[in-house]
């Protein structure tokens, strides 16, 4: 069973996990880089997991805030707060640049209408 799982994961990686033209970085193709980084994924706060490799800077969106308008189709945490995966799809499925779930301007107006 274990060999089958390893081969299935290898095949998935070989075929690619994205539905977009953007290449996902090598680190995001290695499941264990996030899912087994010294502990089980569910035992570590999601944003801490992301920020372990992607340090925040001044231009990044604030995390842990509740948007005034709940974005349709974008994931929030259990308290309706913004996390890294609200805007970014870490597996790269159907993403645009920087693993964004939507084109940047469309993404922004999901919570910040003009």
C-alpha positions in Angstrom: 0.0 0.0 0.0 2.8 2.4 0.9 4.6 1.9 -2.4 1.4 2.5 -4.3 0.9 5.8 -2.5 4.4 6.9 -3.2 4.1 6.0 -6.9 0.7 7.8 -7.1 2.2 10.9 -5.6 5.2 10.7 -7.9 2.9 10.4 -10.9 0.8 13.4 -9.7 4.0 15.5 -9.5 5.2 14.3 -12.9 2.0 15.3 -14.6 1.8 18.5 -12.7 -0.8 19.9 -10.2 -1.7 23.1 -11.9 -4.4 23.9 -14.4 -2.7 27.1 -15.5 0.3 28.1 -17.5 2.2 29.3 -14.5 4.8 26.9 -13.2 4.5 26.2 -9.5 7.8 26.5 -7.7 9.7 23.3 -6.9 9.0 23.7 -3.2 5.2 23.8 -3.8 5.4 20.5 -5.7 7.0 18.7 -2.8 4.0 17.7 -0.6 6.2 17.2 2.5 7.6 20.7 2.5 4.2 21.9 3.9 2.3 18.8 5.0 5.1 17.3 7.1 7.3 20.2 8.1 8.4 18.7 11.5 4.7 18.3 12.6 1.3 17.5 11.2 -0.2 20.3 9.1 -3.3 20.6 11.3 -1.2 21.2 14.4 0.4 24.4 13.0 -1.5 27.6 12.3 -1.9 27.9 8.5 -0.4 31.4 8.2 2.6 30.3 10.3 3.2 27.5 7.9 3.2 29.8 4.9 5.2 32.5 6.6 7.9 29.9 7.5 9.1 30.0 3.9 7.4 33.2 2.6 8.2 36.1 5.0 5.7 38.9 5.1 6.6 42.4 3.9 5.0 45.8 4.0 3.0 45.2 0.7 1.4 42.0 1.9 -2.3 42.0 2.9 -2.9 41.9 6.6 -3.8 38.5 7.9 -6.4 37.6 10.6 -8.8 40.4 9.7 -12.5 40.0 9.0 -13.3 41.6 5.7 -16.3 44.1 5.6 -17.6 42.2 2.6 -17.3 38.4 2.8 -15.7 37.3 -0.5 -17.7 34.9 -2.6 -15.9 31.7 -3.3 -12.7 32.6 -1.4 -11.8 30.6 1.7 -11.7 32.3 5.1 -10.9 30.7 8.5 -13.6 29.5 10.9 -14.0 33.1 12.3 -14.3 34.5 8.7 -10.7 36.0 8.9 -8.4 36.3 6.0 -5.5 33.8 5.8 -2.8 33.3 3.2 -5.0 30.8 1.3 -7.8 33.3 1.0 -5.9 34.8 -1.9 -3.4 32.1 -2.7 -4.0 28.5 -3.8 -0.9 26.7 -2.4 -1.3 23.7 -4.8 -1.4 26.0 -7.8 -4.7 24.7 -9.3 -6.2 27.3 -11.7 -4.0 30.1 -10.4 -2.5 33.3 -11.9 0.8 34.8 -11.0 2.1 34.3 -7.4 -0.4 31.4 -7.1 -3.3 33.9 -6.8 -6.8 32.4 -7.0 -8.0 35.2 -9.3 -6.4 37.9 -11.4 -5.1 40.5 -9.0 -7.6 43.3 -9.6 -10.5 40.9 -9.6 -9.2 39.4 -6.4 -8.9 42.8 -4.6 -12.4 43.9 -5.5 -13.8 40.7 -4.0 -13.5 42.4 -0.6 -12.7 46.0 -1.7 -15.4 47.1 -4.2 -14.7 50.2 -6.2 
